[in-house]
Amino acid sequence: MTHSRAVTGDQYVLTRQASAGTVSAVITQVGAGIRRLSVNGIDIVPPYDEGVQRPYGSGIVLVPWPNRIRDGKYDLEGEEMQLDLTEPDKQNAIHGLLRFTAYDVAEQTDDSVTLSATVYPQHGYPFLLDTSVRYRLVDAGLEVTHTIENVGTGTAPTGIGTHPYVTIGDVDPDDLTVTLNCETRFTVDERLLPTGEVPVEGTEYDLRGGRRLGGLVLDDGFGQAIFENGVTEHTVAADDGRVVTVWGDENFPYWQVFTTKKYPGQSTAVAIEPMTAPTDAFNSGRDVRYLAPGETFQATWGVRADGFAAV
């Protein structure tokens, strides 16, 4: 007898009855990723089958750095460190060290799960970190809290990112409007490494007023996120007024937007990715959290659906 097993490990099913209706999610053990998220039966994260590898990093946690590090190299107190090159075609180290790690369950309820994983000392990263991510369903969405604790002996450079895709499941994705409330964009070279930072004002990359998803081709980092009351918000919206918002607390001033026409079941898929530090931060030092032994770093973001209440 053949036994079918999810390639992303155990699947943690969360449900919550809220004022907007039923909110549900599926979180994966491998990469602590979001595989499904829906409100009243409408997907607000494009789902994928548990029998396939997650497409394009869908929903995973990026720790202890988001995005790319040039040549996998950075300076640590005068010593050149060499990370494994996990994006070999561009000769970069990408998206941290836990992408294919099976997390442990630290706590679980009907509407929340906390997953934990340890970053052990390894090539180019001689540090010991305890990390966790808590997924908690809230009215009309999901709240996500990341924690990194340095349990080793040296001061560790760290950053946090995640890779959520968002949609409105009963609308052709090409007809959705994407709004990104950021004032700058990072220019990049052919390896998608930063060469500068420029205002979006007056350019095709100014998404502050909204652009149709079907017309966007992006794999771009943005900075100077606009905050109101300590929160920055970025959206996809349908013409009928429904809106899905990806928000981040004050620890997330950087955002990556990635589009693809190869995501299964989607004419176009868009990832709106919160990052605590920009691409190649271990070399620039920009907004890297240098955690001393015993120090903890925590950051929170989430996804919210407005206008989805059952009628």
VEXKOL-860647 format. One line per 3 residues: number of its first residue (from 1); their letters; for each residue x, y, z of N, C-alpha, C, O, CB. Coordinates in steps of 0.05 Angstrom, whole numbers, m for minus. Glycine has a CB too. Layout:
BEGIN
NUM> A> X:Y:Z:X:Y:Z:X:Y:Z:X:Y:Z:X:Y:Z ~ ...
//
This chain:
BEGIN
1> MTH> 17:m24:0:0:0:0:18:25:0:37:27:16:m19:0:25 ~ 11:44:m18:27:68:m20:16:89:0:m8:93:2:26:80:m48 ~ 34:101:15:27:121:34:35:149:24:59:153:19:39:116:62
4> SRA> 16:167:21:22:193:11:31:211:33:18:212:55:m3:206:m4 ~ 52:226:29:63:243:50:69:270:38:80:273:17:89:230:62 ~ 61:291:53:66:318:44:96:324:42:110:318:61:52:339:62
7> VTG> 104:336:20:133:341:16:142:365:33:166:369:35:139:345:m13 ~ 123:380:44:131:402:62:126:395:91:123:412:108:114:428:55 ~ 126:369:97:124:360:124:96:360:135:77:360:120:142:376:141
10> DQY> 94:360:161:68:361:174:53:386:166:65:407:161:71:358:205 ~ 26:384:166:9:407:158:m7:415:182:m22:398:193:m9:399:133 ~ m5:440:191:m19:449:214:m43:465:205:m41:487:194:0:466:233
13> VLT> m67:455:211:m92:467:202:m103:484:224:m108:475:246:m113:445:193 ~ m107:510:218:m118:529:237:m145:539:228:m149:543:204:m98:553:241 ~ m164:542:247:m190:553:240:m199:572:263:m192:569:286:m211:531:236
16> RQA> m214:592:254:m225:612:273:m252:622:263:m255:628:240:m205:635:278 ~ m272:623:281:m297:635:274:m296:664:283:m294:670:307:m321:620:288 ~ m299:682:264:m295:710:269:m320:725:259:m338:714:247:m270:721:256
19> SAG> m321:751:265:m343:767:257:m346:768:226:m369:770:216:m340:796:267 ~ m324:765:212:m325:764:182:m333:737:172:m339:734:148:m299:772:171 ~ m333:716:189:m339:689:181:m317:671:189:m304:675:210:m344:688:151
22> TVS> m312:650:173:m292:630:180:m265:638:167:m263:643:143:m301:602:170 ~ m245:639:184:m217:643:175:m202:617:179:m204:605:200:m204:667:191 ~ m188:608:158:m173:583:161:m146:586:147:m142:602:129:m189:560:148
25> AVI> m127:569:157:m100:570:146:m88:542:148:m96:526:165:m82:590:161 ~ m69:537:130:m52:513:132:m23:522:133:m14:535:114:m57:493:109 ~ m8:515:154:20:522:157:36:496:154:29:475:165:25:535:185
28> TQV> 59:498:141:76:475:136:98:473:156:109:493:166:87:475:108 ~ 106:448:162:128:443:180:155:451:167:171:464:181:129:413:187 ~ 158:445:142:183:452:128:182:482:120:164:490:106:188:434:103
31> GAG> 202:497:129:203:525:123:183:542:138:182:567:134:199:529:94 ~ 167:530:155:146:544:170:130:562:151:126:586:157:159:561:193 ~ 121:550:129:108:566:108:78:567:110:66:550:122:116:555:81
34> IRR> 66:587:97:37:589:94:29:575:68:36:585:46:28:619:95 ~ 14:553:69:6:539:45:m22:547:37:m29:546:13:7:509:50 ~ m39:555:56:m66:564:49:m73:585:70:m65:584:93:m87:541:49
37> LSV> m90:605:61:m102:624:79:m128:633:66:m127:643:43:m83:648:87 ~ m151:630:79:m176:637:67:m194:650:87:m192:646:111:m189:613:54 ~ m212:667:77:m233:680:93:m260:674:79:m264:681:56:m229:711:96
40> NGI> m278:660:94:m304:653:83:m301:637:57:m317:641:38:m321:677:78 ~ m281:619:56:m278:602:33:m264:615:9:m259:601:m11:m304:592:24 ~ m257:640:11:m242:654:m10:m213:655:m4:m205:666:17:m254:683:m15
43> DIV> m196:644:m21:m167:644:m16:m156:673:m17:m162:688:m35:m153:627:m37 ~ m141:680:3:m126:705:2:m96:701:0:m81:720:m2:m133:722:27 ~ m88:675:2:m61:666:m6:m65:645:m28:m81:627:m23:m45:655:19
46> PPY> m52:647:m51:m56:626:m71:m46:599:m61:m22:597:m55:m42:634:m98 ~ m63:579:m59:m55:554:m48:m39:537:m67:m39:542:m91:m79:538:m38 ~ m26:517:m57:m13:497:m74:m16:470:m61:m21:468:m37:18:503:m78
49> DEG> m14:449:m77:m20:422:m67:2:412:m48:26:418:m52:m22:403:m91 ~ m6:397:m28:14:387:m9:33:367:m20:54:361:m8:0:376:15 ~ 27:356:m44:44:336:m56:66:348:m73:82:333:m85:28:318:m72
52> VQR> 68:375:m75:89:387:m92:106:406:m75:97:415:m54:76:403:m115 ~ 130:410:m84:148:429:m71:135:457:m73:124:464:m94:176:429:m83 ~ 137:473:m52:125:500:m52:136:516:m76:160:516:m80:130:515:m26
55> PYG> 118:529:m91:127:544:m115:140:570:m107:128:586:m91:104:548:m134 ~ 163:576:m117:176:602:m115:177:612:m86:171:635:m80:161:623:m132 ~ 185:594:m68:189:601:m40:163:609:m26:164:624:m6:208:623:m38
58> SGI> 140:599:m35:115:609:m25:112:607:5:111:585:16:92:594:m39 ~ 109:630:18:102:631:46:123:625:67:117:625:90:80:613:51 ~ 148:621:58:168:611:78:181:633:94:179:657:87:189:595:63
61> VLV> 195:625:115:209:644:133:238:646:123:251:626:116:208:634:162 ~ 248:671:123:275:677:113:292:687:137:291:711:144:275:697:90 ~ 307:669:149:323:676:173:349:660:171:348:637:162:308:669:200
64> PWP> 372:671:179:376:697:192:382:721:173:393:741:182:398:694:211 ~ 376:718:148:376:742:130:356:737:108:352:715:99:405:747:119 ~ 343:759:98:326:757:75:342:764:50:361:779:50:302:775:78
67> NRI> 332:753:27:343:761:1:372:752:m2:380:731:9:341:791:m3 ~ 389:767:m17:414:757:m26:438:769:m12:437:792:m2:417:762:m56 ~ 460:753:m10:486:763:m1:506:758:m24:509:735:m33:495:749:26
70> RDG> 518:779:m33:537:778:m56:559:758:m51:574:760:m32:548:806:m62 ~ 561:739:m70:582:719:m69:582:702:m43:600:686:m39:610:732:m72 ~ 561:705:m27:559:691:m2:580:700:18:586:686:37:561:662:m6
73> KYD> 592:724:13:614:733:30:607:758:46:592:775:36:639:739:13 ~ 617:760:70:615:785:85:638:786:106:650:765:112:587:787:99 ~ 643:809:117:665:813:136:654:810:164:634:822:171:678:840:132
76> LEG> 668:794:180:661:791:208:686:797:225:704:780:228:651:762:214 ~ 686:821:236:708:830:253:735:826:239:755:816:251:708:815:280 ~ 736:833:213:761:831:198:766:805:185:786:802:170:783:837:216
79> EEM> 749:785:189:752:759:177:731:756:155:707:761:160:751:736:198 ~ 739:747:131:720:742:110:705:716:115:718:694:117:733:742:83 ~ 679:717:116:662:694:120:651:685:92:645:701:75:639:699:139
82> QLD> 650:658:89:640:647:63:616:629:68:619:606:78:662:632:48 ~ 592:639:61:568:623:63:566:604:39:578:609:18:543:641:65 ~ 551:582:42:545:565:19:529:581:m2:512:597:5:530:540:27
85> LTE> 535:577:m27:522:591:m49:496:577:m56:497:557:m71:540:594:m74 ~ 474:586:m46:448:572:m50:433:583:m73:410:574:m79:432:575:m25 ~ 444:603:m87:434:612:m113:457:610:m133:468:631:m140:421:641:m112
88> PDK> 465:586:m140:490:583:m155:490:597:m182:512:605:m191:496:554:m159 ~ 468:600:m196:468:612:m222:476:642:m220:486:653:m240:441:610:m235 ~ 471:654:m197:479:682:m193:501:685:m172:509:708:m166:455:699:m184
91> QNA> 511:663:m162:534:663:m144:527:679:m118:544:694:m108:559:674:m157 ~ 503:674:m108:494:688:m83:486:667:m62:480:644:m68:471:707:m89 ~ 486:676:m37:473:661:m16:446:675:m12:445:699:m8:490:661:11
94> IHG> 424:660:m12:398:672:m13:379:661:9:379:637:15:385:667:m40 ~ 365:680:21:341:673:38:348:658:63:331:643:73:321:658:22 ~ 371:661:74:377:650:100:383:620:101:392:609:81:354:655:118
97> LLR> 379:608:124:389:581:129:367:561:138:374:539:145:410:582:150 ~ 342:569:137:321:552:147:300:545:126:278:535:133:307:565:171 ~ 305:550:101:285:547:80:275:518:78:251:513:73:296:555:53
100> FTA> 293:499:83:285:470:81:287:456:108:290:432:108:303:456:60 ~ 285:471:129:286:460:156:259:451:165:239:466:161:299:480:176 ~ 257:428:177:232:419:190:230:431:218:246:424:236:230:388:191
103> YDV> 211:449:222:208:462:248:194:443:268:180:424:260:191:488:245 ~ 198:449:294:184:435:315:160:451:325:160:476:323:203:429:339 ~ 140:438:334:117:452:346:123:459:375:128:441:392:91:434:344
106> AEQ> 123:484:381:127:493:408:100:497:423:99:493:447:142:520:408 ~ 79:504:408:53:509:420:32:508:398:38:517:376:52:536:436 ~ 9:497:404:m12:496:383:m40:497:396:m45:484:416:m10:470:367
109> TDD> m57:513:384:m86:514:392:m102:511:366:m91:507:345:m93:541:407 ~ m128:514:368:m145:512:345:m139:534:324:m140:529:300:m174:513:352 ~ m131:557:334:m127:580:315:m99:591:316:m95:614:306:m147:602:322
112> SVT> m80:576:327:m52:586:327:m33:563:328:m39:541:338:m48:606:350 ~ m9:568:318:13:549:321:39:565:323:43:584:308:14:529:298 ~ 56:556:341:83:568:344:103:546:336:104:524:348:88:578:372
115> LSA> 119:552:316:140:533:306:167:544:313:172:568:312:137:529:276 ~ 185:526:320:212:534:328:233:518:312:229:495:305:216:530:358 ~ 256:531:308:279:518:295:304:532:304:304:556:310:276:520:263
118> TVY> 325:516:305:352:527:313:369:530:289:371:513:272:365:508:334 ~ 382:553:288:404:557:268:430:549:282:439:562:302:405:587:258 ~ 442:528:273:467:519:284:491:531:269:489:538:246:469:488:284
121> PQH> 514:533:282:538:543:269:544:526:244:543:502:245:562:543:288 ~ 551:539:222:556:526:196:573:543:179:583:564:187:529:519:182 ~ 577:535:154:595:549:135:587:579:134:565:586:127:593:537:107
124> GYP> 606:596:142:602:624:140:584:637:160:579:661:160:592:630:113 ~ 572:621:178:554:632:199:559:617:225:544:598:231:524:630:190 ~ 579:626:240:588:611:264:572:619:289:583:624:310:617:616:269
127> FLL> 545:619:287:528:629:308:506:609:315:499:592:298:516:656:301 ~ 496:610:339:476:592:349:451:609:357:452:625:375:486:576:373 ~ 430:605:342:405:621:346:381:602:350:378:582:336:400:639:322
130> DTS> 365:609:370:339:597:372:319:615:359:317:639:365:331:591:402 ~ 303:604:341:283:621:327:256:609:330:253:585:334:291:623:297 ~ 235:626:328:208:616:328:191:635:311:197:658:307:197:614:356
133> VRY> 168:624:301:148:640:287:121:631:297:114:607:298:151:636:256 ~ 105:651:306:78:645:315:58:655:295:57:678:289:73:658:343 ~ 42:636:285:19:643:267:m6:642:284:m13:622:296:18:623:243
136> RLV> m21:664:284:m45:666:299:m67:678:281:m65:701:272:m41:683:324 ~ m89:663:278:m112:674:263:m125:696:279:m129:693:304:m132:652:256 ~ m132:717:266:m147:739:279:m172:744:261:m175:732:240:m129:765:281
139> DAG> m189:762:270:m213:768:254:m203:777:226:m189:797:223:m230:791:267 ~ m212:762:205:m207:768:177:m177:767:169:m169:780:150:m217:796:171 ~ m161:751:183:m134:749:174:m115:733:192:m124:716:208:m123:775:171
142> LEV> m90:739:190:m68:724:203:m48:744:214:m40:763:201:m55:704:183 ~ m39:739:239:m17:755:251:6:736:255:4:714:265:m26:767:278 ~ 30:746:248:54:730:248:76:744:264:83:767:258:64:724:219
145> THT> 87:730:284:108:742:301:132:724:301:131:700:307:98:745:330 ~ 155:736:293:181:722:291:198:730:315:198:753:324:195:729:264 ~ 212:711:326:231:716:347:257:702:342:258:679:334:219:706:375
148> IEN> 279:717:345:306:706:343:320:711:370:321:734:379:322:718:319 ~ 331:691:382:347:694:406:375:683:401:379:660:392:334:680:430 ~ 395:699:408:423:690:405:430:674:431:433:685:452:443:714:402
151> VGT> 433:648:427:439:631:450:468:621:449:476:603:463:420:606:450 ~ 484:634:431:512:627:429:530:647:444:521:660:463:520:627:400 ~ 555:649:435:575:664:449:585:689:435:597:707:447:599:647:456
154> GTA> 579:691:409:588:714:393:565:732:385:542:723:385:603:705:369 ~ 571:757:378:551:775:368:543:768:339:560:766:322:560:805:370 ~ 517:762:335:508:751:310:493:771:293:475:784:303:490:727:315
157> PTG> 501:774:267:485:791:249:459:776:242:460:752:235:501:798:223 ~ 437:790:243:411:776:237:392:795:222:395:819:223:398:767:263 ~ 374:782:208:352:796:195:329:776:193:333:752:195:360:808:168
160> IGT> 305:787:187:282:770:184:267:779:159:264:802:153:263:773:209 ~ 259:759:144:241:763:121:222:741:119:224:720:132:258:766:95 ~ 202:744:101:183:723:96:173:727:67:177:748:55:160:723:116
163> HPY> 159:707:56:155:706:27:125:701:21:119:682:6:172:685:14 ~ 107:717:32:78:712:27:68:721:0:75:743:m9:62:725:48 ~ 53:704:m13:38:712:m37:9:719:m28:m1:707:m9:38:689:m59
166> VTI> m3:738:m42:m31:745:m35:m48:747:m60:m38:753:m82:m31:772:m20 ~ m74:742:m57:m92:742:m79:m120:747:m69:m124:749:m45:m90:716:m96 ~ m139:747:m87:m168:745:m80:m178:724:m99:m181:727:m123:m183:773:m85
169> GDV> m184:701:m87:m186:676:m101:m207:673:m122:m204:657:m140:m189:655:m83 ~ m228:689:m121:m249:687:m141:m248:709:m162:m268:714:m176:m276:687:m127 ~ m225:722:m164:m220:743:m183:m196:735:m200:m176:725:m189:m216:771:m169
172> DPD> m197:740:m226:m173:736:m243:m151:753:m232:m154:778:m231:m179:743:m273 ~ m128:741:m224:m107:757:m212:m98:781:m229:m90:802:m219:m83:739:m207 ~ m99:777:m256:m90:799:m273:m107:824:m270:m99:846:m276:m91:790:m302
175> DLT> m132:821:m259:m150:844:m255:m147:857:m228:m160:877:m222:m178:835:m259 ~ m130:846:m210:m125:858:m184:m107:883:m186:m91:885:m204:m113:838:m165 ~ m111:901:m168:m95:925:m166:m75:923:m143:m84:918:m120:m112:951:m164
178> VTL> m50:927:m148:m29:925:m128:m20:953:m119:m14:970:m136:m4:909:m138 ~ m20:958:m94:m11:983:m83:12:978:m63:9:962:m45:m34:999:m69 ~ 34:992:m67:57:989:m49:65:1016:m39:72:1034:m54:82:975:m64
181> NCE> 64:1020:m13:69:1046:0:98:1048:8:105:1049:32:50:1050:24 ~ 115:1050:m12:144:1054:m8:153:1077:m26:143:1080:m48:160:1028:m14 ~ 173:1092:m17:181:1116:m31:207:1112:m48:213:1129:m64:186:1138:m12
184> TRF> 221:1090:m44:246:1086:m59:246:1057:m69:232:1039:m60:270:1091:m42 ~ 263:1054:m90:269:1027:m101:299:1023:m103:314:1042:m108:255:1024:m129 ~ 307:998:m99:336:992:m102:341:983:m131:329:964:m141:344:969:m82
187> TVD> 359:998:m144:369:989:m170:387:965:m166:401:963:m146:383:1012:m185 ~ 388:947:m186:404:923:m183:420:917:m208:414:927:m230:386:899:m176 ~ 439:899:m206:455:890:m229:442:864:m239:420:857:m231:484:885:m221
190> ERL> 456:851:m257:445:827:m270:443:804:m250:429:784:m256:463:818:m293 ~ 455:806:m227:453:785:m206:432:793:m185:430:779:m164:480:780:m193 ~ 417:813:m190:396:823:m172:407:833:m146:395:831:m125:375:802:m168
193> LPT> 432:844:m147:445:855:m124:444:886:m126:445:896:m148:474:845:m121 ~ 441:900:m103:436:928:m104:459:944:m114:482:939:m107:428:938:m77 ~ 453:964:m131:473:983:m141:467:1012:m132:484:1030:m135:475:982:m171
196> GEV> 443:1016:m121:436:1043:m112:407:1043:m102:393:1022:m102:439:1063:m134 ~ 398:1066:m93:371:1069:m83:360:1096:m94:373:1117:m91:369:1069:m52 ~ 337:1095:m107:327:1118:m121:297:1122:m114:284:1103:m107:330:1115:m152
199> PVE> 287:1147:m115:259:1152:m110:242:1139:m132:250:1137:m155:253:1182:m110 ~ 218:1129:m124:200:1118:m143:184:1139:m157:171:1134:m178:181:1098:m129 ~ 183:1163:m146:168:1185:m158:174:1189:m187:197:1192:m195:173:1212:m142
202> GTE> 153:1189:m204:156:1193:m232:167:1170:m248:173:1173:m272:174:1216:m236 ~ 168:1146:m236:178:1122:m250:156:1101:m252:135:1103:m239:203:1111:m236 ~ 161:1081:m268:142:1059:m271:140:1042:m246:123:1025:m243:150:1042:m295
205> YDL> 159:1046:m227:159:1031:m203:144:1044:m180:144:1035:m157:188:1026:m194 ~ 131:1067:m186:115:1080:m166:88:1066:m164:71:1070:m181:111:1111:m172 ~ 85:1049:m144:60:1034:m140:43:1046:m119:23:1033:m110:67:1005:m134
208> RGG> 49:1070:m110:34:1082:m88:5:1088:m96:m13:1088:m79:48:1107:m78 ~ 1:1093:m121:m26:1098:m131:m41:1074:m141:m64:1076:m150:m26:1119:m152 ~ m28:1051:m141:m40:1026:m151:m34:1021:m180:m36:1038:m197:m69:1027:m146
211> RRL> m28:995:m186:m24:986:m214:m37:959:m217:m37:943:m199:7:985:m221 ~ m47:953:m241:m58:927:m247:m37:906:m246:m15:909:m256:m72:927:m275 ~ m43:883:m232:m24:862:m229:m16:850:m256:7:843:m260:m35:840:m211
214> GGL> m36:848:m274:m30:835:m300:m9:850:m316:3:838:m334:m55:834:m316 ~ m4:875:m311:15:891:m325:42:893:m311:60:907:m321:5:918:m330 ~ 46:879:m289:70:882:m273:89:859:m278:81:836:m279:64:884:m244
217> VLD> 115:865:m281:136:845:m282:157:855:m262:173:874:m269:148:840:m311 ~ 159:844:m239:176:854:m218:190:833:m203:180:811:m198:159:871:m198 ~ 215:838:m196:230:824:m175:248:846:m163:272:846:m167:247:799:m186
220> DGF> 235:864:m148:248:889:m140:245:894:m110:224:888:m98:236:912:m155 ~ 266:906:m98:265:914:m71:258:943:m68:267:960:m84:292:908:m57 ~ 243:949:m47:235:977:m42:242:984:m14:243:968:4:204:979:m47
223> GQA> 246:1010:m10:253:1021:17:236:1045:24:218:1053:10:282:1028:18 ~ 242:1055:48:228:1078:58:198:1073:58:182:1089:47:234:1104:42 ~ 190:1051:69:161:1045:72:148:1067:88:159:1078:107:157:1017:85
226> IFE> 123:1073:80:108:1094:93:93:1082:117:78:1062:114:88:1108:73 ~ 97:1093:141:85:1083:165:64:1102:176:68:1127:174:106:1078:187 ~ 43:1092:185:23:1107:200:17:1092:226:9:1069:226:m3:1111:184
229> NGV> 21:1106:249:17:1094:275:33:1068:278:23:1049:290:m13:1088:279 ~ 57:1069:268:76:1046:272:71:1022:254:83:1001:259:74:1038:300 ~ 54:1025:234:48:1003:216:50:1012:187:41:1034:180:19:992:222
232> TEH> 61:996:170:61:1000:141:43:980:128:43:957:135:90:999:129 ~ 28:989:107:8:972:94:11:972:64:16:993:52:m20:980:102 ~ 7:948:51:9:945:23:m13:926:14:m19:907:29:38:935:14
235> TVA> m25:930:m9:m50:917:m15:m52:905:m43:m38:914:m61:m73:936:m10 ~ m70:885:m46:m82:878:m71:m112:882:m68:m123:875:m47:m74:848:m80 ~ m125:892:m89:m153:899:m87:m168:891:m112:m157:891:m134:m156:930:m82
238> ADD> m193:883:m107:m211:877:m129:m229:901:m136:m231:919:m119:m229:852:m123 ~ m240:902:m160:m257:924:m168:m282:926:m151:m294:948:m150:m264:922:m197 ~ m290:905:m138:m315:905:m122:m310:916:m93:m329:916:m77:m326:877:m120
241> GRV> m286:925:m88:m280:938:m62:m266:920:m42:m258:930:m21:m305:947:m51 ~ m264:894:m47:m250:877:m29:m220:882:m30:m209:886:m52:m256:847:m35 ~ m207:881:m7:m179:888:m5:m165:868:13:m175:860:34:m175:917:6
244> VTV> m141:858:4:m124:842:21:m99:859:27:m85:868:8:m116:815:8 ~ m93:862:52:m71:879:61:m49:862:74:m54:845:90:m81:900:81 ~ m24:867:66:m1:856:80:11:880:95:18:900:84:20:844:60
247> WGD> 13:876:122:22:898:138:47:889:155:51:865:159:0:908:157 ~ 62:908:163:86:902:180:89:923:201:82:947:197:111:900:163 ~ 101:915:224:107:935:245:132:951:237:142:948:215:111:921:272
250> ENF> 141:967:256:163:986:250:189:972:243:208:985:234:167:1005:274 ~ 191:946:248:215:931:241:217:924:211:238:913:203:216:906:257 ~ 197:931:195:196:923:167:195:947:149:174:953:137:172:905:162
253> PYW> 217:962:146:218:985:128:224:977:99:223:995:81:238:1005:137 ~ 230:952:94:238:943:67:218:922:57:209:905:72:267:932:67 ~ 213:923:31:194:904:19:204:895:m8:213:912:m24:166:916:17
256> QVF> 201:870:m14:207:859:m40:180:852:m54:163:840:m41:226:834:m39 ~ 178:859:m79:154:851:m95:163:834:m118:181:841:m134:139:876:m105 ~ 152:810:m119:159:790:m140:134:780:m154:115:773:m141:175:766:m127
259> TTK> 134:781:m180:112:770:m196:121:747:m213:144:746:m222:100:792:m213 ~ 103:728:m218:109:706:m235:83:696:m249:61:698:m237:122:683:m220 ~ 85:687:m273:63:674:m287:65:644:m287:50:630:m301:62:684:m316
262> KYP> 83:633:m270:87:604:m269:77:592:m243:81:568:m239:116:599:m272 ~ 64:607:m226:53:597:m201:29:579:m208:12:589:m223:45:620:m181 ~ 27:555:m198:5:537:m207:m22:548:m200:m28:557:m178:8:510:m193
265> GQS> m40:548:m221:m67:557:m217:m72:587:m218:m94:596:m213:m77:547:m192 ~ m51:602:m224:m53:631:m224:m44:643:m250:m23:636:m261:m36:643:m201 ~ m60:661:m262:m51:675:m286:m26:692:m280:m8:692:m296:m74:692:m298
268> TAV> m27:705:m257:m3:719:m247:m4:717:m216:m26:719:m204:m3:750:m256 ~ 18:713:m204:20:712:m175:38:734:m166:58:741:m179:29:685:m164 ~ 32:746:m143:49:767:m132:56:761:m103:38:756:m86:35:795:m135
271> AIE> 82:763:m97:91:761:m69:98:790:m60:112:805:m73:116:742:m66 ~ 87:797:m37:93:823:m24:107:816:2:95:808:22:67:841:m19 ~ 134:819:2:151:807:22:162:827:42:178:844:35:173:792:9
274> PMT> 154:825:68:166:843:88:195:834:95:200:810:97:149:843:113 ~ 213:854:98:241:848:105:250:869:126:244:893:123:259:849:80 ~ 264:859:146:275:878:165:301:892:156:309:912:166:281:864:191
277> APT> 313:880:135:338:891:124:337:887:94:324:869:84:364:878:136 ~ 351:904:78:350:901:49:369:879:39:384:867:54:357:927:36 ~ 368:875:13:387:856:0:416:863:6:423:887:6:382:856:m30
280> DAF> 432:843:11:461:845:16:467:861:41:487:875:43:474:857:m8 ~ 449:860:61:453:876:85:477:868:101:489:885:115:428:874:103 ~ 486:843:100:509:835:115:534:849:105:554:852:120:513:804:114
283> NSG> 534:859:81:556:875:70:552:905:75:571:919:81:560:869:41 ~ 528:914:71:523:943:75:520:950:104:525:973:112:498:952:60 ~ 512:931:120:507:936:149:480:949:154:473:955:177:529:952:160
286> RDV> 465:955:133:441:971:136:419:955:150:409:935:140:431:979:108 ~ 411:965:173:390:954:190:394:925:197:375:911:203:364:957:176 ~ 419:916:197:425:889:208:422:891:239:431:910:251:454:880:201
289> RYL> 409:871:250:407:870:280:431:853:289:431:829:284:380:858:289 ~ 450:865:303:473:851:313:465:842:342:466:858:360:499:868:313 ~ 458:817:345:449:807:371:472:797:388:487:779:380:428:785:367
292> APG> 474:809:411:494:800:431:484:774:444:460:768:443:499:822:452 ~ 502:759:455:493:734:469:471:740:489:473:758:505:517:721:483 ~ 450:725:487:427:728:505:406:749:495:385:751:507:436:737:531
295> ETF> 413:763:474:394:784:464:374:772:445:379:752:431:410:806:449 ~ 350:784:444:327:775:428:317:796:410:317:820:417:304:765:446 ~ 309:789:386:298:807:366:270:796:358:268:772:353:316:810:341
298> QAT> 250:813:358:223:804:351:210:824:332:214:848:334:206:802:377 ~ 195:813:313:182:830:292:156:817:285:153:792:285:200:834:267 ~ 135:834:278:109:823:272:98:835:247:101:859:241:90:829:296
301> WGV> 84:818:231:71:827:207:45:811:204:39:794:221:89:823:182 ~ 29:816:183:5:800:180:m9:805:154:m1:821:138:m13:806:203 ~ m31:790:150:m48:792:127:m76:797:136:m86:783:154:m46:767:108
304> RAD> m90:816:124:m117:823:132:m135:825:107:m127:837:87:m118:849:148 ~ m159:814:108:m178:815:87:m202:833:95:m214:828:116:m188:787:78 ~ m207:854:80:m230:872:85:m251:869:64:m244:867:40:m220:901:87
307> GFA> m276:868:72:m298:867:53:m306:838:46:m320:834:27:m291:881:28 ~ m297:819:62:m302:790:56:m324:779:73:m329:755:72:m277:775:60 ~ m338:794:89:m358:784:108:m380:770:92:m388:779:71:m369:807:125
310> AV> m390:748:104:m412:733:91:m437:750:90:m442:766:109:m417:707:106 ~ m452:748:69:m477:763:66:m501:744:65:m523:752:62:m476:781:40
//
